[in-house]
Amino acid sequence: MLPILSVKNLKVYFSRGKKIIKAVDGVSFFIKQGETLGLAGESGSGKTVTALSLTKLISEAKFLGGEVVFKQKDILKLTSPQLQKIRGKEIAYVFQNPVSSLNPVFRIGTQMVEIIRLHQKKNKKEAKSYALEMLERVGIPDAEKNFESYPHQLSGGMNQRVMIAMALSSQPSLLIADEPTTNLDLTTQAQILELLQKIRREQDLSLLFITHNLEILKRLVDRLAIMYAAQIVEFGESLFTRPLHPYTQALLSAQPGYEGRRQILKGEVPSPFDFPSGCRFHPRCPFKKAICEKEEPPMQEREKGHFVACHLK
Amino acid sequence: MFSYFLKRLLNLIPLLLGITIISFAVIHLAPGRPAYLKEMDPRISLEAQEQLIKLYDLDKPLFKQYLNWLKRVLRLDFGNSFVDGRKVIVRIRERLPVTLLINILSMVLIIVVALPIGVISALKPGGLFDKWTTFFVFLGFSLPGFWLALLLMLLLGIKLNWLPISGLKSFDYHQLSFWGKNLDIIKHLILPVSVTAFGGLAGFSRYVRGNMIGVLKQNYIRAAYAQGINKGRIVYKYALKNALLPLITILGLSIPGLIGGSVIFESIFAIPGMGRLLYNSAVARDYPMIMGGLVIGAVLTLLGNLLADLCYAWADPRIKCK
């Protein structure tokens, strides 16, 4: 089956003064129809920039290269009007910080109706009743009343439900959720995750789920991609059970409830101004060899559907 | 909401009282005695001087003078001017409309010009448009207004002879038709209004620019792009409403400035406005006139602040009156 989205060698560079920041540097992955792909990595590893550049939402980038093929179209080559027809309609986003992702001076209903009428042929009345239906679907009690509320009058969890309702209102085929539960309390987190799973089952939606919380990913995703220093180092189905990259192994061993010897990594995540030569993980790798300092390891399919970029065998 | 408004209104009373006490004291602290005419003109008889002093209460202790003044003001009687004996309120009523007209027009001009400048600069901070408008706007801010006014009078009024350079009406005003009269006043207003507005452009356009840059970085703007809304709508509806909220305060604060007038511009353009009236009263130690102007100014300032707060509560759903 053709993947719904495939990303090849995506590069996003920013400039700060004379320095170049390589926020995303040669990222490749794909998402199959109806699956959930998890994208994990530390803060600053390039997860959010990757997510945003999938619909060219990074306007301040100095350089944007590679290919993002969605339904046989290269998104990076589209013009603004073409992108506006994809954003929110075919590829929808749910962001971190739901309260600040809704406009503070417009009512929730007004914002929902605007999005619904932007992507669908509905008059005001139809759009309103559809918005109320969506609010009920995402589990917002008292939809009529909350339709008239402003974002600051609702809790973080409720706002995130509103964001999800808005994202799903035009039946997108791909939903990109960028740390959607990060600032919510644990109970709300669980509810939002349950909601996302339920909707995915009902709508045959493909989902790109970004988080640094591996515990969540373990429950939610079909496949997992691990990012380190602006690149994907490992990618596949069996990461949780058979991690091949030393970084993935260390990451998993840092999970609470991990049985066995924890690996402690020395050093820090490298700065995006100046990545190490060869394999970017080599200064911290407990198993590094001479080749690791010199040559960048290519992404190889080690097992069926399990890719890893590492010189170690 | 109503009880909040009432409470705020009641709070203004002690504040206003304090303002009048301080103003009264400060004015009387200034050297110079308005009724002691004999010091300046020996021909005036001592009796006449005594009479004047009695008439104006100037022989009483200061706090008594203040209380008498306050008593009269509570009956909305600001007294008579020392200079020409006419009622203070009448003299203010003569001068206020001109000043209000010029200041409100220049305020409107500032908003109409500065708003688009601020918004467009904010779209590309550091871009060509931003750099040039910043340059011009600060040039206007730094040029002395009177100097600019004189240059413009020289160019537009004398060299090109397009606009009249002084006063509000031409000599033949009374013979003009209705439209002719309006046109005449408009012609006279162009220079003073634009010179007054020019200096204010910098501040306002910078506020708009700064607010807009801040708002455009917000998460909800990125979210709006991600939802497929087009840029124009995002900028002029979603971002602008957020960016304009803080400007309510600035507009509220500028209300007292509307009645103040400017001595310099009014003198240059020979306009009979509030600025010259208050300046001349201060020079002449015309106490009732000065106090009348100050009290009206203070009331307007306080009401302006209250009005700004109310507008805020009305425009920004996050603010509630308590």
Contacts between the chains, C-beta under 8 A, distances in Angstrom:
chain1	res1	chain2	res2	distance
A	52	B	222	7.8
A	52	B	226	7.9
A	55	B	226	7.0
A	57	B	222	6.7
A	57	B	225	5.8
A	57	B	226	5.8
A	80	B	230	7.7
A	80	B	231	7.3
A	81	B	230	7.8
A	83	B	228	7.8
A	84	B	228	4.6
A	84	B	229	7.4
A	84	B	230	5.6
A	85	B	228	6.9
A	86	B	228	7.3
A	87	B	225	6.9
A	87	B	226	5.7
A	87	B	227	6.5
A	87	B	228	3.9
A	88	B	226	6.5
A	88	B	227	3.7
A	88	B	228	3.4
A	88	B	229	7.6
A	89	B	228	5.8
A	92	B	226	7.6
A	92	B	227	7.5
A	93	B	223	7.1
A	93	B	226	4.2
A	93	B	227	7.7
A	95	B	219	6.5
A	95	B	222	7.5
A	95	B	223	5.9
A	95	B	226	7.6
A	97	B	219	5.7
A	100	B	218	6.7
A	100	B	219	4.2
A	100	B	220	6.3
A	101	B	219	4.8
A	101	B	220	5.5
A	101	B	222	7.9
A	101	B	223	4.2
A	102	B	220	5.8
A	102	B	223	7.3
A	103	B	220	4.6
A	103	B	224	7.1
A	103	B	238	5.5
A	103	B	242	7.2
A	104	B	220	7.2
A	104	B	242	6.9
A	104	B	317	7.4
A	104	B	318	6.0
A	105	B	241	5.2
A	105	B	242	5.7
A	105	B	245	7.3
A	105	B	315	7.8
A	105	B	316	6.4
A	105	B	317	6.2
A	105	B	318	7.9
A	106	B	238	7.7
A	106	B	241	7.7
A	107	B	317	7.8
A	114	B	229	7.4
A	115	B	227	5.3
A	115	B	228	7.9
A	115	B	229	7.6
A	118	B	227	7.4
A	118	B	228	6.2
A	118	B	229	6.4
A	119	B	228	6.6
A	150	B	317	4.3
A	150	B	318	7.1
A	152	B	317	7.4
A	152	B	318	5.1
A	163	B	223	7.6
A	166	B	227	6.8
A	167	B	227	7.9
